[in-house]
Amino acid sequence: MNDVVLRASDLEKTFRKPFTGRLVRAVSGVSLDVRRGEIFGFLGPNGAGKTTTIKMLTGLIAPTRGTMEILARALPCPDVMARVGFLSENPYIYPYLTPREFVTLCGRLSGLSTASLKSRTVQVIERVGVPDAIDRPARTLSKGMLQRVALAAALVHRADERTRSRRAQGGPRPDCGGERTRQHGLLLESYSERRRDALRSRLHPAQRKSRGRGEPA
C-alpha cells in the first residue's frame, strides 16, 4: 500500500491582473507530500499562497506548472476527488436545508448509496457534536454549528484525504471527536503558529515573498 495519499511537486500558479495585465506569481515551487495516518500542517502568513495551493489541490483552479497526485493518481481525476473531503474557512450551507438534508446531499454527490447514507449521515452529525440540531433549518444555527455541519459533510463519504482550512480559533479539533486519521491523511491550513499544538505530525511553511512582476506573493 502506498503510504503517500497526497503529493504535490513544484506547483506554481501565476495570475494576470485585470486592466494592468501585470503577472503575479501567487505560488512558486511548492512541493509536499501527506502520508497515510498523519496530520500535515500547511503554515504561513497571509498572502503566502496557502489558499491558492489548496484550490489547486482540490481542483478549483489549474496550476500554471507542476503535478499533483492523490492516492497515486494524477489530478485532475473526478473518481479520486469523490473521495476527498474539504472544509473551508467559511462554508456555505443552504439556509433552507437541515443538517440531515445537507449532509445527505453531499453524500449523494460523492456517490454514496441510499442504503448506507441514511445511517452514515446520522453517525457523522453525532460525531461532530450537533445531533440536537439535525432537523433544524440551517438558517437557525450559529456559525460554530454551521462549521460543524460542514465538517460532517466533509466526512460523510469516509474521505481518504481530508483537507481542512480553518483560520478561526476553537471549533472542532482536527481529530473530529474521534474520526480516525490512521488510514487517511489530513492537510490543515493555518496562518497561526498557535495551531501547532493541535497538530500531530509535520509542518510545512508557506513563504510569503515580495509582490512584483513574476515574483511570488
C-alpha positions as CSV (number, residue, x, y, z in Angstrom):
1,M,0.0,0.0,0.0
2,N,1.3,3.4,-0.9
3,D,1.8,5.5,2.2
4,V,1.6,8.8,0.4
5,V,-2.0,9.9,0.0
6,L,-1.3,13.4,-1.4
7,R,1.7,14.6,-3.3
8,A,2.4,17.9,-5.0
9,S,5.6,18.6,-7.0
10,D,6.9,22.0,-8.0
11,L,3.5,23.7,-8.0
12,E,3.3,27.2,-9.5
13,K,0.4,29.5,-10.1
14,T,0.6,32.8,-12.0
15,F,-2.3,35.2,-12.3
16,R,-2.6,38.1,-14.7
17,K,-4.1,41.2,-13.1
18,P,-7.1,42.8,-14.9
19,F,-6.6,46.2,-16.6
20,T,-2.9,46.3,-16.0
21,G,-2.1,42.9,-17.3
22,R,0.7,42.5,-14.7
23,L,1.7,39.0,-13.9
24,V,1.6,38.0,-10.2
25,R,3.1,34.6,-9.2
26,A,0.9,33.5,-6.2
27,V,2.6,30.2,-5.7
28,S,6.1,29.2,-6.7
29,G,7.9,25.8,-6.3
30,V,5.6,24.2,-3.7
31,S,6.4,20.5,-3.2
32,L,4.9,18.4,-0.4
33,D,3.5,15.0,0.5
34,V,1.0,13.9,3.0
35,R,1.4,10.4,4.3
36,R,-1.3,8.0,5.4
37,G,-2.1,8.5,9.1
38,E,-0.6,11.9,9.6
39,I,-1.9,15.4,10.1
40,F,0.1,17.8,7.9
41,G,0.2,21.4,8.8
42,F,0.5,24.0,6.0
43,L,1.6,27.0,7.9
44,G,2.3,30.5,6.6
45,P,1.4,34.2,6.8
46,N,-1.4,35.9,4.9
47,G,-0.5,36.2,1.2
48,A,1.9,33.2,1.3
49,G,-0.2,31.2,-1.2
50,K,-1.8,28.7,1.1
51,T,-5.3,29.1,-0.2
52,T,-4.2,29.2,-3.8
53,T,-2.4,25.9,-3.2
54,I,-5.5,24.3,-1.6
55,K,-7.6,25.5,-4.6
56,M,-5.2,23.7,-6.9
57,L,-5.2,20.5,-4.9
58,T,-9.0,20.5,-4.8
59,G,-9.4,21.2,-8.5
60,L,-10.9,24.6,-8.2
61,I,-8.1,26.2,-10.3
62,A,-5.5,24.7,-12.5
63,P,-1.8,25.1,-11.8
64,T,0.4,27.0,-14.2
65,R,3.1,24.4,-13.7
66,G,3.7,21.3,-11.6
67,T,2.0,18.0,-10.9
68,M,-0.4,16.7,-8.2
69,E,-1.4,13.2,-7.1
70,I,-4.0,11.8,-4.7
71,L,-3.9,8.1,-3.9
72,A,-1.2,7.7,-6.5
73,R,-3.5,9.0,-9.3
74,A,-2.7,12.2,-11.2
75,L,-5.0,15.1,-10.8
76,P,-7.5,16.2,-12.1
77,C,-9.4,12.9,-11.6
78,P,-13.1,13.0,-10.7
79,D,-13.1,9.5,-9.3
80,V,-10.4,10.4,-6.8
81,M,-12.0,13.8,-5.9
82,A,-15.1,12.0,-4.9
83,R,-13.1,10.5,-2.0
84,V,-11.7,13.9,-0.9
85,G,-13.3,15.8,2.0
86,F,-12.9,19.6,2.1
87,L,-13.8,22.1,4.8
88,S,-13.3,25.8,4.0
89,E,-12.9,28.6,6.5
90,N,-16.4,30.0,5.7
91,P,-18.5,27.1,4.5
92,Y,-21.9,27.9,2.8
93,I,-24.8,25.7,3.7
94,Y,-28.2,26.2,2.0
95,P,-30.2,28.1,4.7
96,Y,-33.4,26.2,4.0
97,L,-31.9,22.8,4.4
98,T,-31.4,20.9,7.7
99,P,-28.1,19.4,8.6
100,R,-29.5,15.9,7.8
101,E,-30.6,17.1,4.3
102,F,-27.4,18.9,3.6
103,V,-25.1,16.1,4.6
104,T,-27.2,13.6,2.7
105,L,-27.0,15.8,-0.4
106,C,-23.2,15.9,-0.1
107,G,-23.1,12.1,0.3
108,R,-25.2,11.6,-2.8
109,L,-22.9,13.9,-4.8
110,S,-20.0,11.7,-3.7
111,G,-21.8,8.6,-5.0
112,L,-22.9,7.0,-1.7
113,S,-25.8,4.6,-1.9
114,T,-29.1,5.4,-0.3
115,A,-28.9,2.3,1.9
116,S,-25.6,3.3,3.6
117,L,-26.1,7.1,3.5
118,K,-29.0,7.3,6.0
119,S,-27.1,5.8,8.9
120,R,-23.8,7.4,7.9
121,T,-25.4,10.8,7.9
122,V,-26.6,10.4,11.5
123,Q,-23.3,9.0,12.5
124,V,-21.1,11.9,11.3
125,I,-23.6,14.6,12.6
126,E,-23.4,12.9,16.0
127,R,-19.6,12.7,15.8
128,V,-19.2,16.5,15.2
129,G,-21.4,17.3,18.1
130,V,-24.7,18.7,16.7
131,P,-27.2,15.8,16.9
132,D,-29.8,18.0,18.6
133,A,-29.8,20.3,15.5
134,I,-30.0,17.6,12.9
135,D,-33.5,18.6,11.7
136,R,-33.3,22.3,12.3
137,P,-33.1,24.7,9.3
138,A,-29.5,25.9,8.8
139,R,-30.6,29.5,9.0
140,T,-31.4,29.0,12.7
141,L,-27.9,27.6,13.5
142,S,-24.9,29.6,14.9
143,K,-21.7,30.0,12.9
144,G,-20.0,27.4,15.0
145,M,-22.8,24.9,14.5
146,L,-22.7,25.5,10.7
147,Q,-18.9,24.8,10.7
148,R,-19.6,21.5,12.4
149,V,-22.3,20.6,9.9
150,A,-19.9,21.4,7.1
151,L,-17.3,19.2,8.7
152,A,-19.8,16.4,8.8
153,A,-20.4,16.9,5.1
154,A,-16.6,16.6,4.5
155,L,-16.5,13.3,6.4
156,V,-19.7,11.6,5.3
157,H,-18.2,9.7,2.4
158,R,-15.3,8.3,4.7
159,A,-12.8,10.5,2.9
160,D,-9.4,9.1,2.2
161,E,-7.8,12.5,2.3
162,R,-9.3,15.4,4.1
163,T,-8.3,19.0,3.6
164,R,-9.4,21.4,6.3
165,S,-8.9,25.1,6.0
166,R,-9.7,26.8,9.3
167,R,-8.3,30.1,10.5
168,A,-10.7,30.6,13.4
169,Q,-9.5,29.6,16.8
170,G,-11.6,27.0,18.6
171,G,-14.2,24.8,16.8
172,P,-13.8,21.1,16.2
173,R,-10.3,19.8,16.7
174,P,-8.6,18.1,13.7
175,D,-9.3,14.7,15.1
176,C,-13.0,15.5,14.8
177,G,-14.0,13.9,18.1
178,G,-12.5,10.6,17.2
179,E,-12.7,10.4,13.4
180,R,-9.6,8.4,12.8
181,T,-6.8,9.6,10.6
182,R,-4.8,6.3,10.8
183,Q,-6.0,5.2,7.3
184,H,-6.3,8.7,6.0
185,G,-4.3,11.9,5.6
186,L,-5.3,15.4,6.7
187,L,-4.0,18.7,5.4
188,L,-4.6,21.6,7.8
189,E,-4.1,25.2,6.6
190,S,-3.4,28.0,9.0
191,Y,-1.5,31.2,9.4
192,S,-1.3,30.9,13.2
193,E,1.7,29.3,14.8
194,R,-0.6,28.7,17.9
195,R,-2.2,25.9,15.9
196,R,1.0,23.9,16.3
197,D,-0.3,22.3,19.5
198,A,-3.3,20.9,17.6
199,L,-1.1,19.2,15.0
200,R,0.2,15.7,15.4
201,S,2.7,15.3,12.7
202,R,4.5,17.7,10.4
203,L,4.5,21.4,9.5
204,H,5.3,22.8,6.0
205,P,5.9,26.5,5.8
206,A,4.4,28.6,3.0
207,Q,6.8,31.5,2.5
208,R,5.5,35.0,1.6
209,K,7.7,37.0,-0.8
210,S,7.5,40.5,-2.2
211,R,5.0,41.2,-4.8
212,G,6.0,42.2,-8.3
213,R,6.1,41.2,-11.9
214,G,6.8,37.5,-11.9
215,E,7.6,37.4,-8.2
216,P,6.0,35.0,-5.7
217,A,3.3,36.5,-3.5
